[in-house]
Structure formats: C-alpha cells, structure tokens
C-alpha cells in the first residue's frame, strides 16, 4: 500500500470513529487556496476541523508531532475560508487524529 492509499485508509477509519462518537461529517478533504482540511465535522454546536496523520513507525517521532507551525497556520487559514464560504458563525475546534502503527489517538483541541 502506498502513502496515498494509507492516508485515505487512515482518514476513512478516523471518519468512521468520529461518526461512532456522534459527530456529523460535514465534508472531507476540503481544499482551498493551497490548504486542505482532512475532515470537517459537527459535534453539537461546534465545528471541528480534523487533521489526520499516520506513521508506520515511531522511531523518528510520533505522527501528531509532524504537524508543525506552518501546517497549523495553513489549516487555520483554510478553516477560516471554509467558515466564510458557508457564512458560518459557530464555535470551532482543531483536533488531530494520529495513527502510530496500529494505535490511534484522538487529540481534542490540539491547537488554537
């Protein structure tokens, strides 16, 4: 399985996990002006922007640790564009779902 297929599989597992926790998936793979958000979901009155990361091995660090300042800023800008595009005025949160090998971790409110 190549990286793109592994990423798609991880995103599918993450979306299913969120649905099972009661989230409603609004959009997947939202792209806008050089940025992308893997999953946009609603949890009650909250819009949650989710970055999904996966790593086969953790010897060079954990998957969640690969989200650097630049990536966080891109995600935040893209989220703002999404909210403006759909004229949404809801509270938001940024989560990370990380896969390290077979282990999945959901980090709520991972960054502001």
Rosetta blueprint (number, residue, H / E / L):
1 X L
2 X L
3 X H
4 X H
5 X H
6 X H
7 X H
8 X H
9 X H
10 X H
11 X H
12 X H
13 X H
14 X H
15 X H
16 X H
17 X H
18 X H
19 X H
20 X H
21 X L
22 X L
23 X L
24 X E
25 X E
26 X E
27 X E
28 X E
29 X E
30 X E
31 X E
32 X E
33 X L
34 X L
35 X E
36 X E
37 X E
38 X E
39 X E
40 X E
41 X E
42 X E
43 X E
44 X L
45 X L
46 X E
47 X E
48 X E
49 X E
50 X E
51 X E
52 X E
53 X E
54 X E
55 X E
56 X L
57 X L
58 X L
59 X L
60 X L
61 X L
62 X L
63 X H
64 X H
65 X H
66 X H
67 X L
68 X L
69 X H
70 X H
71 X H
72 X H
73 X H
74 X H
75 X H
76 X H
77 X H
78 X H
79 X H
80 X H
81 X H
82 X H
83 X H
84 X H
85 X H
86 X L
87 X L
88 X L
89 X L
90 X L
91 X E
92 X E
93 X E
94 X E
95 X E
96 X E
97 X E
98 X E
99 X E
100 X E
101 X L
102 X L
103 X E
104 X E
105 X E
106 X E
107 X E
108 X E
109 X E
110 X E
111 X E
112 X L
